[in-house]
Amino acid sequence: MSQTSDFTAALRGRRALTAKVGMDAHWRGVMLVSAALRDAGMEVVYLGHAQASEIAQAALEEGADLVGLSCLSGNHVSECRGVIEALRALDLGECRVVVGGSIPPGDATLLEELGVAACFGSGISLASICSEIGRLFEETPG
Ligand code: B12
């Protein structure tokens, strides 16, 4: 029996904006995650590589419930800080931000203090990502 509860029903009809932040060419993970979230019922816009201000503007225009960032270049802390500040500048501070990539476990607490709702390191299954993001919507509806 699975140890992980399945919260994916909470994804249906939600809107996600996904993007690569930082100057890295590792796009496989974010493409797989974007497709998995779409298959699970979310409406997903994948922005490709983008600057913090571009991500925030797109989140506003798309009415995103979730901003999903991908970073495998090691500078995830500064990149996430920039996106969260840009979202707050557009009054989108309530938008959930998650990040995946090569993120050392020790950085998760720091990222959460910045306002990141969940971090997903290399090797996590797509099913776990979808369920965990669904759990975020269950916990903080709206
Ligand atoms: C394949 C690979 C490459 C490919 C990339 C192919 C591509 N287009 O994607 C190539 C050969 C191009 C490459 C290049 C380089 N790479 Co490389 N690469 C890898 C490798 C082996 C696997 C990455 C991968 O595709 N994994 C499979 C995907 C599915 O996993 P993932 O991306 O981690 O995504 C998962 C999670 O992270 C998470 N996730 C990711 N994004 C998102 C987004 C959201 C919204 C969510 C929710 C979750 C999520 O979910 C995914 C599913 O589990 C990793 C090592 C590793 N094991 O991670 C090194 C690695 C990422 N590379 C590394 C390095 C250093 C480089 C180079 C700088 C090497 C060099 N000197 O040239 C260059 C960078 C070039 C550049 N301009 O950026 C380092 C990064 C170190 C760091 N961050 O500090 C790593 C970690 C290797 C290492 N141990 O040193 N690389």
Residues whose N, C-alpha, C, O or C-beta is under 5 A from the ligand:
A	BS01	B12	M23 D24 A25 H26 W27 R28 G29 V30 V33 G68 L69 S70 L72 S73 G74 V98 V99 G100 G101 S102 F120 G121 S122 G123 I124 S125 I129
